[in-house]
């Protein structure tokens, strides 16, 4: 056995400096990356396209929110349930099947409206989640999972920005939102083609007394709860960033600038986390980021002046993407078999859907600040879980 291979059934420490199993070639890594990037495109592009469908009268405002939430939740289910159903030895079948199915559903979206459109987008989330599961399987088997996770998050943010800009400038004006879904379908077909070049199988992960059936250990499930709460607290508040700005009396341009500055800061945060991977403690990096994010939210909830609001949004965006890659080593330390880390994207996407849903029950048209109190509460729960897992870890 070479230094970079792990035979079936043999244990591998969480941090060995080597791949679990045969290292994928550069072509295989790039192919898996492309599949994962296309699978996660809709959360970035969706608001533009669904907003266009609402403007065209094919969705009501309420249906727009339901369509977005349904797809996010379905993506979480796809990453946690549908992907693992293919198993570690049918990766190419999973990639090609899910890519073609998602492309077909993107095209079907151009032909439907109302509740049927919500159903189509919900079903579309399942193969998209399975495509995210494919790249997660490679990341958790890599020698530096937090570095790979940071790279994935940074590139996906840049790709979403590029696709949104291209569709907005070149497609929406002439072809409307249907043209955008055709573009998504074409990109998804390219991901299906890339599926022919990915590894044929992944090496098995470790089984132990804590997870004899291949499921995460008890501590692994607790770590997934932290991942869920982290994303729920982020999205519960960020979805109301524009109403918060409006409630503070800012002109509409301030909210637009806040989104742009936050997005740029997200790219910088993800890139910084990638560059510093392995050099910083994941525990202190994650803890400090959650605290800073909560402070930024409290500043925004104070309805400050426009410059202060923009500064808080920028800090929030930076620590959001800086912290996210460290959720992977959190899960690996809690469950060294890496099975919890494999389910991390599913927990993240479910949290992304649950946060805005919970916030919708407590905000009103006159005051959306209760979403901030919810977000800060979820941030505190995240900190408690992270501290518990780290302080009680096996030394």
Short mmCIF file of the C-alpha atoms (twelve columns), coordinates in Angstrom:
data_MODEL
# 
_entry.id   MODEL 
# 
loop_
_atom_site.group_PDB 
_atom_site.id 
_atom_site.type_symbol 
_atom_site.label_atom_id 
_atom_site.label_alt_id 
_atom_site.label_comp_id 
_atom_site.label_asym_id 
_atom_site.label_seq_id 
_atom_site.Cartn_x 
_atom_site.Cartn_y 
_atom_site.Cartn_z 
_atom_site.pdbx_PDB_model_num 
ATOM 1   C CA . UNK A 1   0.000   0.000  0.000   1 
ATOM 2   C CA . UNK A 2   1.430   3.358  -0.999  1 
ATOM 3   C CA . UNK A 3   1.447   6.385  1.307   1 
ATOM 4   C CA . UNK A 4   -1.592  7.873  -0.445  1 
ATOM 5   C CA . UNK A 5   -3.827  4.803  -0.561  1 
ATOM 6   C CA . UNK A 6   -6.138  3.296  2.025   1 
ATOM 7   C CA . UNK A 7   -7.292  -0.245 1.436   1 
ATOM 8   C CA . UNK A 8   -10.942 -1.116 1.875   1 
ATOM 9   C CA . UNK A 9   -11.840 -1.568 5.510   1 
ATOM 10  C CA . UNK A 10  -8.675  0.014  6.922   1 
ATOM 11  C CA . UNK A 11  -8.961  3.002  9.204   1 
ATOM 12  C CA . UNK A 12  -7.627  6.350  8.215   1 
ATOM 13  C CA . UNK A 13  -6.998  9.125  10.737  1 
ATOM 14  C CA . UNK A 14  -8.886  12.331 10.204  1 
ATOM 15  C CA . UNK A 15  -5.708  14.257 9.360   1 
ATOM 16  C CA . UNK A 16  -3.144  12.091 7.562   1 
ATOM 17  C CA . UNK A 17  -1.871  14.458 4.898   1 
ATOM 18  C CA . UNK A 18  -2.945  11.929 2.278   1 
ATOM 19  C CA . UNK A 19  -5.973  11.096 0.194   1 
ATOM 20  C CA . UNK A 20  -8.296  8.361  1.390   1 
ATOM 21  C CA . UNK A 21  -8.022  5.945  -1.486  1 
ATOM 22  C CA . UNK A 22  -6.465  6.492  -4.890  1 
ATOM 23  C CA . UNK A 23  -5.843  10.218 -5.492  1 
ATOM 24  C CA . UNK A 24  -7.982  11.481 -8.387  1 
ATOM 25  C CA . UNK A 25  -6.177  12.825 -11.427 1 
ATOM 26  C CA . UNK A 26  -6.302  16.516 -12.316 1 
ATOM 27  C CA . UNK A 27  -8.935  15.819 -14.996 1 
ATOM 28  C CA . UNK A 28  -11.039 13.884 -12.503 1 
ATOM 29  C CA . UNK A 29  -10.778 16.635 -9.898  1 
ATOM 30  C CA . UNK A 30  -11.764 19.324 -12.387 1 
ATOM 31  C CA . UNK A 31  -14.690 17.225 -13.631 1 
ATOM 32  C CA . UNK A 32  -16.024 16.611 -10.124 1 
ATOM 33  C CA . UNK A 33  -15.589 20.306 -9.339  1 
ATOM 34  C CA . UNK A 34  -17.584 21.344 -12.391 1 
ATOM 35  C CA . UNK A 35  -20.418 18.971 -11.494 1 
ATOM 36  C CA . UNK A 36  -20.542 20.341 -7.948  1 
ATOM 37  C CA . UNK A 37  -20.427 23.949 -9.159  1 
ATOM 38  C CA . UNK A 38  -23.290 23.463 -11.621 1 
ATOM 39  C CA . UNK A 39  -25.290 21.614 -8.966  1 
ATOM 40  C CA . UNK A 40  -25.145 24.609 -6.637  1 
ATOM 41  C CA . UNK A 41  -25.834 27.290 -9.263  1 
ATOM 42  C CA . UNK A 42  -29.539 27.804 -8.603  1 
ATOM 43  C CA . UNK A 43  -29.292 29.347 -5.101  1 
ATOM 44  C CA . UNK A 44  -27.321 32.191 -6.696  1 
ATOM 45  C CA . UNK A 45  -29.218 32.476 -9.968  1 
ATOM 46  C CA . UNK A 46  -32.671 31.587 -8.634  1 
ATOM 47  C CA . UNK A 47  -33.657 34.984 -7.215  1 
ATOM 48  C CA . UNK A 48  -33.094 36.608 -10.614 1 
ATOM 49  C CA . UNK A 49  -35.013 33.972 -12.581 1 
ATOM 50  C CA . UNK A 50  -37.834 33.469 -10.091 1 
ATOM 51  C CA . UNK A 51  -38.217 37.238 -9.812  1 
ATOM 52  C CA . UNK A 52  -38.535 37.360 -13.592 1 
ATOM 53  C CA . UNK A 53  -41.237 34.700 -13.485 1 
ATOM 54  C CA . UNK A 54  -43.143 36.725 -10.877 1 
ATOM 55  C CA . UNK A 55  -42.884 39.838 -13.049 1 
ATOM 56  C CA . UNK A 56  -44.232 37.815 -15.958 1 
ATOM 57  C CA . UNK A 57  -47.252 36.757 -13.890 1 
ATOM 58  C CA . UNK A 58  -46.317 33.069 -13.729 1 
ATOM 59  C CA . UNK A 59  -45.712 33.163 -9.960  1 
ATOM 60  C CA . UNK A 60  -47.287 35.211 -7.188  1 
ATOM 61  C CA . UNK A 61  -45.068 36.816 -4.571  1 
ATOM 62  C CA . UNK A 62  -45.988 34.089 -2.101  1 
ATOM 63  C CA . UNK A 63  -45.334 31.347 -4.654  1 
ATOM 64  C CA . UNK A 64  -41.934 32.876 -5.415  1 
ATOM 65  C CA . UNK A 65  -40.840 32.375 -1.814  1 
ATOM 66  C CA . UNK A 66  -42.267 28.864 -1.721  1 
ATOM 67  C CA . UNK A 67  -40.450 27.887 -4.930  1 
ATOM 68  C CA . UNK A 68  -37.104 29.103 -3.617  1 
ATOM 69  C CA . UNK A 69  -37.526 27.436 -0.233  1 
ATOM 70  C CA . UNK A 70  -38.775 24.165 -1.748  1 
ATOM 71  C CA . UNK A 71  -35.758 23.893 -4.031  1 
ATOM 72  C CA . UNK A 72  -33.281 24.612 -1.221  1 
ATOM 73  C CA . UNK A 73  -34.859 21.997 1.046   1 
ATOM 74  C CA . UNK A 74  -34.953 19.478 -1.808  1 
ATOM 75  C CA . UNK A 75  -31.275 20.138 -2.502  1 
ATOM 76  C CA . UNK A 76  -30.546 19.299 1.123   1 
ATOM 77  C CA . UNK A 77  -32.499 16.060 0.801   1 
ATOM 78  C CA . UNK A 78  -30.723 15.268 -2.452  1 
ATOM 79  C CA . UNK A 79  -27.302 15.768 -0.879  1 
ATOM 80  C CA . UNK A 80  -28.159 13.768 2.246   1 
ATOM 81  C CA . UNK A 81  -30.362 10.997 0.818   1 
ATOM 82  C CA . UNK A 82  -30.504 10.776 -2.988  1 
ATOM 83  C CA . UNK A 83  -26.737 10.972 -3.573  1 
ATOM 84  C CA . UNK A 84  -25.832 8.242  -1.046  1 
ATOM 85  C CA . UNK A 85  -28.430 5.963  -2.661  1 
ATOM 86  C CA . UNK A 86  -26.152 5.673  -5.693  1 
ATOM 87  C CA . UNK A 87  -23.347 4.387  -3.462  1 
ATOM 88  C CA . UNK A 88  -19.632 5.035  -3.767  1 
ATOM 89  C CA . UNK A 89  -19.179 2.784  -6.827  1 
ATOM 90  C CA . UNK A 90  -21.777 4.262  -9.208  1 
ATOM 91  C CA . UNK A 91  -20.432 7.772  -9.374  1 
ATOM 92  C CA . UNK A 92  -20.529 8.171  -13.151 1 
ATOM 93  C CA . UNK A 93  -24.092 6.857  -13.280 1 
ATOM 94  C CA . UNK A 94  -25.048 9.368  -10.575 1 
ATOM 95  C CA . UNK A 95  -23.390 12.283 -12.373 1 
ATOM 96  C CA . UNK A 96  -24.811 11.562 -15.827 1 
ATOM 97  C CA . UNK A 97  -28.306 10.643 -14.606 1 
ATOM 98  C CA . UNK A 98  -28.647 13.623 -12.270 1 
ATOM 99  C CA . UNK A 99  -27.156 16.051 -14.799 1 
ATOM 100 C CA . UNK A 100 -29.571 15.011 -17.564 1 
ATOM 101 C CA . UNK A 101 -32.559 14.960 -15.189 1 
ATOM 102 C CA . UNK A 102 -31.763 18.440 -13.865 1 
ATOM 103 C CA . UNK A 103 -31.384 19.761 -17.425 1 
ATOM 104 C CA . UNK A 104 -34.774 18.285 -18.348 1 
ATOM 105 C CA . UNK A 105 -36.383 19.921 -15.313 1 
ATOM 106 C CA . UNK A 106 -34.781 23.281 -16.143 1 
ATOM 107 C CA . UNK A 107 -36.341 23.059 -19.597 1 
ATOM 108 C CA . UNK A 108 -39.672 21.924 -18.130 1 
ATOM 109 C CA . UNK A 109 -39.687 25.065 -15.972 1 
ATOM 110 C CA . UNK A 110 -40.089 27.144 -19.141 1 
ATOM 111 C CA . UNK A 111 -43.454 25.459 -19.829 1 
ATOM 112 C CA . UNK A 112 -45.199 25.677 -16.436 1 
ATOM 113 C CA . UNK A 113 -46.600 28.246 -14.025 1 
ATOM 114 C CA . UNK A 114 -47.969 28.549 -10.508 1 
ATOM 115 C CA . UNK A 115 -48.086 25.512 -8.239  1 
ATOM 116 C CA . UNK A 116 -46.833 23.189 -10.963 1 
ATOM 117 C CA . UNK A 117 -43.739 25.371 -11.347 1 
ATOM 118 C CA . UNK A 118 -43.110 25.116 -7.595  1 
ATOM 119 C CA . UNK A 119 -43.345 21.308 -7.883  1 
ATOM 120 C CA . UNK A 120 -40.920 21.221 -10.819 1 
ATOM 121 C CA . UNK A 121 -38.357 23.341 -8.962  1 
ATOM 122 C CA . UNK A 122 -38.742 21.208 -5.841  1 
ATOM 123 C CA . UNK A 123 -38.031 18.041 -7.849  1 
ATOM 124 C CA . UNK A 124 -35.095 19.815 -9.535  1 
ATOM 125 C CA . UNK A 125 -33.483 20.261 -6.126  1 
ATOM 126 C CA . UNK A 126 -33.078 16.491 -5.698  1 
ATOM 127 C CA . UNK A 127 -30.614 15.815 -8.566  1 
ATOM 128 C CA . UNK A 128 -28.872 19.124 -7.851  1 
ATOM 129 C CA . UNK A 129 -28.281 17.987 -4.270  1 
ATOM 130 C CA . UNK A 130 -26.926 14.651 -5.494  1 
ATOM 131 C CA . UNK A 131 -24.438 16.548 -7.696  1 
ATOM 132 C CA . UNK A 132 -23.281 18.446 -4.596  1 
ATOM 133 C CA . UNK A 133 -22.927 15.085 -2.807  1 
ATOM 134 C CA . UNK A 134 -20.474 13.998 -5.513  1 
ATOM 135 C CA . UNK A 135 -18.030 16.828 -4.863  1 
ATOM 136 C CA . UNK A 136 -18.477 16.464 -1.105  1 
ATOM 137 C CA . UNK A 137 -17.381 12.845 -1.414  1 
ATOM 138 C CA . UNK A 138 -14.120 13.992 -2.974  1 
ATOM 139 C CA . UNK A 139 -13.571 16.826 -0.489  1 
ATOM 140 C CA . UNK A 140 -13.975 14.645 2.613   1 
ATOM 141 C CA . UNK A 141 -11.450 12.142 1.216   1 
ATOM 142 C CA . UNK A 142 -8.852  14.831 0.500   1 
ATOM 143 C CA . UNK A 143 -5.817  15.497 2.736   1 
ATOM 144 C CA . UNK A 144 -6.912  19.094 3.455   1 
ATOM 145 C CA . UNK A 145 -10.728 19.177 3.469   1 
ATOM 146 C CA . UNK A 146 -11.003 22.760 4.722   1 
ATOM 147 C CA . UNK A 147 -8.773  23.987 1.875   1 
ATOM 148 C CA . UNK A 148 -10.840 22.151 -0.741  1 
ATOM 149 C CA . UNK A 149 -14.081 23.345 0.864   1 
ATOM 150 C CA . UNK A 150 -12.821 26.935 0.835   1 
ATOM 151 C CA . UNK A 151 -11.834 26.642 -2.815  1 
ATOM 152 C CA . UNK A 152 -15.238 25.218 -3.704  1 
ATOM 153 C CA . UNK A 153 -17.130 27.955 -1.851  1 
ATOM 154 C CA . UNK A 154 -15.027 30.732 -3.371  1 
ATOM 155 C CA . UNK A 155 -15.311 29.478 -6.947  1 
ATOM 156 C CA . UNK A 156 -19.045 28.820 -6.632  1 
ATOM 157 C CA . UNK A 157 -19.591 32.402 -5.468  1 
ATOM 158 C CA . UNK A 158 -17.610 33.756 -8.423  1 
ATOM 159 C CA . UNK A 159 -19.412 31.460 -10.869 1 
ATOM 160 C CA . UNK A 160 -22.836 32.431 -9.538  1 
ATOM 161 C CA . UNK A 161 -21.889 36.097 -9.867  1 
ATOM 162 C CA . UNK A 162 -20.678 35.564 -13.439 1 
ATOM 163 C CA . UNK A 163 -23.738 33.584 -14.529 1 
ATOM 164 C CA . UNK A 164 -26.127 36.098 -12.931 1 
ATOM 165 C CA . UNK A 165 -24.322 38.973 -14.669 1 
ATOM 166 C CA . UNK A 166 -24.299 37.187 -18.038 1 
ATOM 167 C CA . UNK A 167 -27.964 36.151 -17.887 1 
ATOM 168 C CA . UNK A 168 -29.020 39.598 -16.684 1 
ATOM 169 C CA . UNK A 169 -27.069 41.427 -19.395 1 
ATOM 170 C CA . UNK A 170 -27.380 39.078 -22.371 1 
ATOM 171 C CA . UNK A 171 -30.430 36.849 -21.888 1 
ATOM 172 C CA . UNK A 172 -33.195 38.338 -19.741 1 
ATOM 173 C CA . UNK A 173 -33.793 41.374 -21.936 1 
ATOM 174 C CA . UNK A 174 -34.362 39.366 -25.120 1 
ATOM 175 C CA . UNK A 175 -35.574 35.988 -23.908 1 
ATOM 176 C CA . UNK A 176 -36.887 36.616 -20.392 1 
ATOM 177 C CA . UNK A 177 -36.488 34.156 -17.513 1 
ATOM 178 C CA . UNK A 178 -37.149 31.194 -19.811 1 
ATOM 179 C CA . UNK A 179 -33.916 32.021 -21.595 1 
ATOM 180 C CA . UNK A 180 -32.118 31.878 -18.260 1 
ATOM 181 C CA . UNK A 181 -33.445 28.382 -17.576 1 
ATOM 182 C CA . UNK A 182 -32.286 27.281 -21.040 1 
ATOM 183 C CA . UNK A 183 -28.800 28.548 -20.151 1 
ATOM 184 C CA . UNK A 184 -28.925 26.562 -16.894 1 
ATOM 185 C CA . UNK A 185 -30.014 23.468 -18.832 1 
ATOM 186 C CA . UNK A 186 -27.057 23.821 -21.204 1 
ATOM 187 C CA . UNK A 187 -24.623 24.157 -18.300 1 
ATOM 188 C CA . UNK A 188 -26.170 21.113 -16.632 1 
ATOM 189 C CA . UNK A 189 -25.777 19.029 -19.793 1 
ATOM 190 C CA . UNK A 190 -22.081 19.967 -19.763 1 
ATOM 191 C CA . UNK A 191 -21.914 18.680 -16.178 1 
ATOM 192 C CA . UNK A 192 -23.501 15.405 -17.279 1 
ATOM 193 C CA . UNK A 193 -20.817 15.072 -19.969 1 
ATOM 194 C CA . UNK A 194 -18.135 15.830 -17.358 1 
ATOM 195 C CA . UNK A 195 -19.584 12.951 -15.340 1 
ATOM 196 C CA . UNK A 196 -18.024 10.533 -17.823 1 
ATOM 197 C CA . UNK A 197 -14.561 11.681 -16.707 1 
ATOM 198 C CA . UNK A 198 -14.932 11.476 -12.919 1 
ATOM 199 C CA . UNK A 199 -13.514 8.602  -10.812 1 
ATOM 200 C CA . UNK A 200 -15.365 5.321  -11.146 1 
ATOM 201 C CA . UNK A 201 -15.633 4.921  -7.382  1 
ATOM 202 C CA . UNK A 202 -14.580 6.424  -4.076  1 
ATOM 203 C CA . UNK A 203 -12.653 4.509  -1.435  1 
ATOM 204 C CA . UNK A 204 -14.788 3.337  1.499   1 
ATOM 205 C CA . UNK A 205 -14.883 5.439  4.620   1 
ATOM 206 C CA . UNK A 206 -14.194 3.970  8.030   1 
ATOM 207 C CA . UNK A 207 -16.786 1.969  9.927   1 
ATOM 208 C CA . UNK A 208 -16.559 1.685  13.702  1 
ATOM 209 C CA . UNK A 209 -18.639 0.760  16.719  1 
ATOM 210 C CA . UNK A 210 -20.006 4.319  16.698  1 
ATOM 211 C CA . UNK A 211 -21.301 4.015  13.138  1 
ATOM 212 C CA . UNK A 212 -21.617 0.319  12.283  1 
ATOM 213 C CA . UNK A 213 -24.205 0.943  9.563   1 
ATOM 214 C CA . UNK A 214 -22.245 3.622  7.799   1 
ATOM 215 C CA . UNK A 215 -24.094 6.495  9.484   1 
ATOM 216 C CA . UNK A 216 -22.437 9.313  11.441  1 
ATOM 217 C CA . UNK A 217 -21.660 8.752  15.096  1 
ATOM 218 C CA . UNK A 218 -23.687 10.476 17.802  1 
ATOM 219 C CA . UNK A 219 -21.114 13.273 17.948  1 
ATOM 220 C CA . UNK A 220 -21.298 13.511 14.176  1 
ATOM 221 C CA . UNK A 221 -25.045 14.186 14.323  1 
ATOM 222 C CA . UNK A 222 -24.415 16.890 16.925  1 
ATOM 223 C CA . UNK A 223 -21.863 18.473 14.578  1 
ATOM 224 C CA . UNK A 224 -24.447 18.430 11.786  1 
ATOM 225 C CA . UNK A 225 -26.816 20.291 14.121  1 
ATOM 226 C CA . UNK A 226 -24.164 23.005 14.432  1 
ATOM 227 C CA . UNK A 227 -23.846 23.171 10.629  1 
ATOM 228 C CA . UNK A 228 -27.640 23.461 10.338  1 
ATOM 229 C CA . UNK A 229 -27.847 26.233 12.957  1 
ATOM 230 C CA . UNK A 230 -24.943 28.153 11.385  1 
ATOM 231 C CA . UNK A 231 -26.601 28.391 7.975   1 
ATOM 232 C CA . UNK A 232 -30.041 28.991 9.505   1 
ATOM 233 C CA . UNK A 233 -28.811 31.989 11.492  1 
ATOM 234 C CA . UNK A 234 -27.014 33.422 8.458   1 
ATOM 235 C CA . UNK A 235 -29.951 33.173 6.050   1 
ATOM 236 C CA . UNK A 236 -32.662 34.008 8.603   1 
ATOM 237 C CA . UNK A 237 -31.278 37.534 8.738   1 
ATOM 238 C CA . UNK A 238 -29.626 38.063 5.379   1 
ATOM 239 C CA . UNK A 239 -32.865 37.409 3.541   1 
ATOM 240 C CA . UNK A 240 -34.193 40.559 5.284   1 
ATOM 241 C CA . UNK A 241 -31.169 42.774 4.600   1 
ATOM 242 C CA . UNK A 242 -33.069 44.950 2.108   1 
ATOM 243 C CA . UNK A 243 -36.083 45.511 4.417   1 
ATOM 244 C CA . UNK A 244 -33.675 46.298 7.270   1 
ATOM 245 C CA . UNK A 245 -32.020 48.975 5.162   1 
ATOM 246 C CA . UNK A 246 -35.396 50.363 4.134   1 
ATOM 247 C CA . UNK A 247 -36.574 50.373 7.764   1 
ATOM 248 C CA . UNK A 248 -33.463 52.407 8.656   1 
ATOM 249 C CA . UNK A 249 -34.603 55.047 6.164   1 
ATOM 250 C CA . UNK A 250 -31.878 54.419 3.578   1 
ATOM 251 C CA . UNK A 251 -32.480 55.038 -0.128  1 
ATOM 252 C CA . UNK A 252 -32.791 51.890 -2.313  1 
ATOM 253 C CA . UNK A 253 -29.240 52.326 -3.590  1 
ATOM 254 C CA . UNK A 254 -27.867 51.497 -0.133  1 
ATOM 255 C CA . UNK A 255 -29.357 47.984 -0.115  1 
ATOM 256 C CA . UNK A 256 -28.003 47.351 -3.622  1 
ATOM 257 C CA . UNK A 257 -24.567 48.536 -2.537  1 
ATOM 258 C CA . UNK A 258 -24.769 46.364 0.595   1 
ATOM 259 C CA . UNK A 259 -25.416 43.247 -1.488  1 
ATOM 260 C CA . UNK A 260 -22.565 44.069 -3.875  1 
ATOM 261 C CA . UNK A 261 -20.083 44.832 -1.098  1 
ATOM 262 C CA . UNK A 262 -21.110 41.743 0.840   1 
ATOM 263 C CA . UNK A 263 -20.662 39.547 -2.223  1 
ATOM 264 C CA . UNK A 264 -17.185 40.936 -2.840  1 
ATOM 265 C CA . UNK A 265 -16.370 40.369 0.838   1 
ATOM 266 C CA . UNK A 266 -17.672 36.787 0.593   1 
ATOM 267 C CA . UNK A 267 -15.220 36.077 -2.219  1 
ATOM 268 C CA . UNK A 268 -12.409 37.617 -0.168  1 
ATOM 269 C CA . UNK A 269 -13.446 35.630 2.910   1 
ATOM 270 C CA . UNK A 270 -13.538 32.331 1.062   1 
ATOM 271 C CA . UNK A 271 -10.195 33.023 -0.605  1 
ATOM 272 C CA . UNK A 272 -8.620  33.960 2.736   1 
ATOM 273 C CA . UNK A 273 -9.897  30.781 4.385   1 
ATOM 274 C CA . UNK A 274 -8.502  28.740 1.500   1 
ATOM 275 C CA . UNK A 275 -5.101  30.415 1.704   1 
ATOM 276 C CA . UNK A 276 -4.875  29.965 5.483   1 
ATOM 277 C CA . UNK A 277 -6.231  26.403 5.567   1 
ATOM 278 C CA . UNK A 278 -4.168  24.235 7.884   1 
ATOM 279 C CA . UNK A 279 -2.475  27.248 9.494   1 
ATOM 280 C CA . UNK A 280 -5.289  28.375 11.773  1 
ATOM 281 C CA . UNK A 281 -7.264  26.519 14.417  1 
ATOM 282 C CA . UNK A 282 -10.663 25.682 12.933  1 
ATOM 283 C CA . UNK A 283 -12.227 26.080 16.387  1 
ATOM 284 C CA . UNK A 284 -11.011 29.620 17.008  1 
ATOM 285 C CA . UNK A 285 -11.563 30.638 13.379  1 
ATOM 286 C CA . UNK A 286 -15.164 29.412 13.437  1 
ATOM 287 C CA . UNK A 287 -15.875 30.811 16.899  1 
ATOM 288 C CA . UNK A 288 -14.489 34.264 16.115  1 
ATOM 289 C CA . UNK A 289 -16.374 34.355 12.807  1 
ATOM 290 C CA . UNK A 290 -19.729 33.497 14.386  1 
ATOM 291 C CA . UNK A 291 -19.215 36.151 17.080  1 
ATOM 292 C CA . UNK A 292 -18.277 38.797 14.498  1 
ATOM 293 C CA . UNK A 293 -21.241 37.861 12.304  1 
ATOM 294 C CA . UNK A 294 -23.617 38.172 15.271  1 
ATOM 295 C CA . UNK A 295 -22.141 41.574 16.169  1 
ATOM 296 C CA . UNK A 296 -22.549 42.737 12.564  1 
ATOM 297 C CA . UNK A 297 -26.190 41.659 12.624  1 
ATOM 298 C CA . UNK A 298 -26.815 43.566 15.851  1 
ATOM 299 C CA . UNK A 299 -25.294 46.666 14.277  1 
ATOM 300 C CA . UNK A 300 -27.608 46.317 11.283  1 
ATOM 301 C CA . UNK A 301 -30.590 45.804 13.598  1 
ATOM 302 C CA . UNK A 302 -29.770 49.099 15.328  1 
ATOM 303 C CA . UNK A 303 -30.843 50.803 12.060  1 
ATOM 304 C CA . UNK A 304 -27.610 52.799 11.738  1 
ATOM 305 C CA . UNK A 305 -26.543 55.341 9.147   1 
ATOM 306 C CA . UNK A 306 -25.864 54.133 5.622   1 
ATOM 307 C CA . UNK A 307 -22.034 54.004 5.939   1 
ATOM 308 C CA . UNK A 308 -22.246 51.951 9.150   1 
ATOM 309 C CA . UNK A 309 -24.846 49.646 7.592   1 
ATOM 310 C CA . UNK A 310 -22.599 49.058 4.574   1 
ATOM 311 C CA . UNK A 311 -19.583 48.369 6.810   1 
ATOM 312 C CA . UNK A 312 -21.588 45.836 8.849   1 
ATOM 313 C CA . UNK A 313 -22.819 44.106 5.676   1 
ATOM 314 C CA . UNK A 314 -19.240 43.872 4.415   1 
ATOM 315 C CA . UNK A 315 -17.956 42.351 7.658   1 
ATOM 316 C CA . UNK A 316 -20.895 39.954 7.672   1 
ATOM 317 C CA . UNK A 317 -20.170 38.788 4.117   1 
ATOM 318 C CA . UNK A 318 -16.471 38.249 4.835   1 
ATOM 319 C CA . UNK A 319 -16.905 36.154 7.988   1 
ATOM 320 C CA . UNK A 320 -19.787 34.189 6.416   1 
ATOM 321 C CA . UNK A 321 -17.572 32.674 3.708   1 
ATOM 322 C CA . UNK A 322 -14.448 32.679 5.884   1 
ATOM 323 C CA . UNK A 323 -16.197 30.508 8.479   1 
ATOM 324 C CA . UNK A 324 -17.972 28.102 6.132   1 
ATOM 325 C CA . UNK A 325 -14.950 25.939 5.151   1 
ATOM 326 C CA . UNK A 326 -14.200 25.312 8.841   1 
ATOM 327 C CA . UNK A 327 -17.522 23.494 9.208   1 
ATOM 328 C CA . UNK A 328 -15.828 20.553 7.472   1 
ATOM 329 C CA . UNK A 329 -13.016 20.026 10.034  1 
ATOM 330 C CA . UNK A 330 -15.643 20.565 12.764  1 
ATOM 331 C CA . UNK A 331 -17.558 17.564 11.435  1 
ATOM 332 C CA . UNK A 332 -14.394 15.513 10.921  1 
ATOM 333 C CA . UNK A 333 -13.124 16.104 14.455  1 
ATOM 334 C CA . UNK A 334 -16.536 15.119 15.830  1 
ATOM 335 C CA . UNK A 335 -16.749 12.037 13.594  1 
ATOM 336 C CA . UNK A 336 -13.312 10.955 12.278  1 
ATOM 337 C CA . UNK A 337 -14.952 8.468  9.890   1 
ATOM 338 C CA . UNK A 338 -15.901 11.594 7.855   1 
ATOM 339 C CA . UNK A 339 -19.455 10.352 7.408   1 
ATOM 340 C CA . UNK A 340 -20.847 13.417 9.163   1 
ATOM 341 C CA . UNK A 341 -18.761 15.650 6.886   1 
ATOM 342 C CA . UNK A 342 -20.244 13.845 3.901   1 
ATOM 343 C CA . UNK A 343 -23.715 14.920 5.053   1 
ATOM 344 C CA . UNK A 344 -22.586 18.477 5.798   1 
ATOM 345 C CA . UNK A 345 -23.943 20.056 2.587   1 
ATOM 346 C CA . UNK A 346 -27.334 18.471 3.213   1 
ATOM 347 C CA . UNK A 347 -27.447 19.977 6.704   1 
ATOM 348 C CA . UNK A 348 -26.274 23.337 5.310   1 
ATOM 349 C CA . UNK A 349 -28.956 23.475 2.635   1 
ATOM 350 C CA . UNK A 350 -31.681 22.435 5.057   1 
ATOM 351 C CA . UNK A 351 -30.508 25.217 7.378   1 
ATOM 352 C CA . UNK A 352 -30.608 27.684 4.475   1 
ATOM 353 C CA . UNK A 353 -34.256 26.801 3.939   1 
ATOM 354 C CA . UNK A 354 -35.232 26.631 7.618   1 
ATOM 355 C CA . UNK A 355 -33.759 29.990 8.649   1 
ATOM 356 C CA . UNK A 356 -35.893 32.188 6.371   1 
ATOM 357 C CA . UNK A 357 -38.938 29.996 7.080   1 
ATOM 358 C CA . UNK A 358 -38.608 30.467 10.856  1 
ATOM 359 C CA . UNK A 359 -37.970 34.179 10.440  1 
ATOM 360 C CA . UNK A 360 -41.096 34.593 8.315   1 
ATOM 361 C CA . UNK A 361 -43.224 33.666 11.322  1 
ATOM 362 C CA . UNK A 362 -41.929 36.465 13.558  1 
ATOM 363 C CA . UNK A 363 -41.385 39.478 11.292  1 
ATOM 364 C CA . UNK A 364 -43.971 42.005 10.213  1 
ATOM 365 C CA . UNK A 365 -44.183 44.510 7.421   1 
ATOM 366 C CA . UNK A 366 -43.449 47.302 9.869   1 
ATOM 367 C CA . UNK A 367 -40.536 45.669 11.706  1 
ATOM 368 C CA . UNK A 368 -38.235 42.900 10.452  1 
ATOM 369 C CA . UNK A 369 -35.765 43.179 13.341  1 
ATOM 370 C CA . UNK A 370 -37.154 40.076 15.099  1 
ATOM 371 C CA . UNK A 371 -35.317 38.101 12.391  1 
ATOM 372 C CA . UNK A 372 -32.079 39.452 13.857  1 
ATOM 373 C CA . UNK A 373 -32.984 38.272 17.354  1 
ATOM 374 C CA . UNK A 374 -33.711 34.834 15.897  1 
ATOM 375 C CA . UNK A 375 -30.403 34.881 14.042  1 
ATOM 376 C CA . UNK A 376 -28.412 35.866 17.114  1 
ATOM 377 C CA . UNK A 377 -30.141 33.141 19.128  1 
ATOM 378 C CA . UNK A 378 -29.221 30.515 16.522  1 
ATOM 379 C CA . UNK A 379 -25.658 31.874 16.494  1 
ATOM 380 C CA . UNK A 380 -25.432 31.317 20.256  1 
ATOM 381 C CA . UNK A 381 -26.718 27.755 19.837  1 
ATOM 382 C CA . UNK A 382 -24.036 27.212 17.182  1 
ATOM 383 C CA . UNK A 383 -21.321 28.475 19.535  1 
ATOM 384 C CA . UNK A 384 -22.516 26.238 22.387  1 
ATOM 385 C CA . UNK A 385 -22.495 23.131 20.180  1 
ATOM 386 C CA . UNK A 386 -19.076 23.944 18.692  1 
ATOM 387 C CA . UNK A 387 -17.559 24.566 22.138  1 
ATOM 388 C CA . UNK A 388 -19.091 21.379 23.555  1 
ATOM 389 C CA . UNK A 389 -17.731 19.227 20.734  1 
ATOM 390 C CA . UNK A 390 -14.273 20.773 20.877  1 
ATOM 391 C CA . UNK A 391 -13.884 20.697 24.651  1 
ATOM 392 C CA . UNK A 392 -15.089 17.078 24.920  1 
ATOM 393 C CA . UNK A 393 -13.099 15.772 21.952  1 
ATOM 394 C CA . UNK A 394 -10.902 12.702 22.209  1 
ATOM 395 C CA . UNK A 395 -7.312  13.803 22.769  1 
# 
